[in-house]
Amino acid sequence: MSSLFIPVDPSGCAHKIIDIHGDVGVAWLARLPALVADVAARWSLTVLPPFPELSYNYVTPVVGPDGAALVLKAGVPHGELWDEMDALRLFDGRGIARLVAADRERGLLLLERVRPGESLRAVADEAQTRVVAEVLRALGGVTLPAGHGFRTIAHLARGFERLRATFGGTGPFPAERVARAEGLFRELAAAMDTEQLIHGDLNPGNVLRATRASWLAIDPKGYAGDPLWDVATFLNDPPWALAPDDLRRLQARRVALLAEALSVARSDILAWAEAHAVLSAWWNYEDHGRGWEPGVALAALYATL
């Protein structure tokens, strides 16, 4: 049985979708109610009101025809969403929510609903690092198919080319920070023996308490690279309300714990975290014209560690 009359309320994500996709996003939002109604009928879904916290996609709990608790994710069809579908197929539920069905052309994913679904953000910090290490081990070891289309870290680092082209230099970004990040990415890319499929956005909000496993990831970007990129993504989404000295102590402790748990060098984690922080700062500026300062500050913090 499908529920075609639940109001579709994209107010939690509309501004971000329009921010990123412009007029294409406006047109897609206008079609969204019909799209949800159509897929509910086609996949025999009972559609529930959307999750309260939305980002760049419309995400809502649904019930499958057999009573299964699932999630419907709808987004503007584009490369990043397609990479997510492909990554989920390759991960095949190992350390991550399972992909049940997908409609590539229309940007639709039907996913396992992770229950109870508590975010890692609600967990004490030392426990957070242990969970991240556990999830990374579960996600690891996926072989990339020949001729894969996943973006590489080298491709992502080309964002600095756009930064310099935008400003004819580094603009408001400290030149030293940008130059260091560019150099770190070159060194890290050269040092990688092999690339593997990585999550790409393993921030605490994308790790949920589960029953099939203790914790499962959601919302992968799907990159080809080094798992320490995912460590950097986690580190670069800290509690932002901390005073500078407290933040420095927290990050130093996190780096030490992750180095021990993953049996990697502390210096390698710091290098990935610093480079990633500056690139993420640029992405915030590129997408929204604001919000770049915290990332640059984190990069400076890692340089002192």
QUIMO-V594770 format. One line per field, one symbol per residue. psi: psi as a letter, one per 20 degrees, with the letter a starting at -180 (. if undefined). burial: 1 if it has 16 or more other ideal C-beta (glycine too) atoms within 10 Angstrom, else 0. A space follows every 50 residues. Layout:
# QUIMO-V594770
psi = ???
burial = ???
This chain:
# QUIMO-V594770
psi = pqoijpponjhiighhghggichghghghhigghgghghgghjlqoprqr qhordjropqqrprhjjporpppprpprghhhhgghghghhliojqqqpg rqnghjlpppqppoqijpqihjqqghhghggggghhhhhrjpppqpkqjq qrhhghiihhghghhgikcjcipphggggggggghgghghipgqqrprgh llrhijpqprhhrgqqrrlqhnrobpiighghgghjmroiiqqghhgggg hgggggghgghilrphhgghggggghggghgghggghijrjhghghhggh ghhi.
burial = 01000101010011011000100010011001001111110010111001 10010111111111000001111111000011111111011001111111 01100011111111001001001000011011111101100000000101 10110110110011000001001000110111011001100000111111 11110111110010111111111111111111111111000000001100 11011011101101000111111111111111101000000101110111 11000
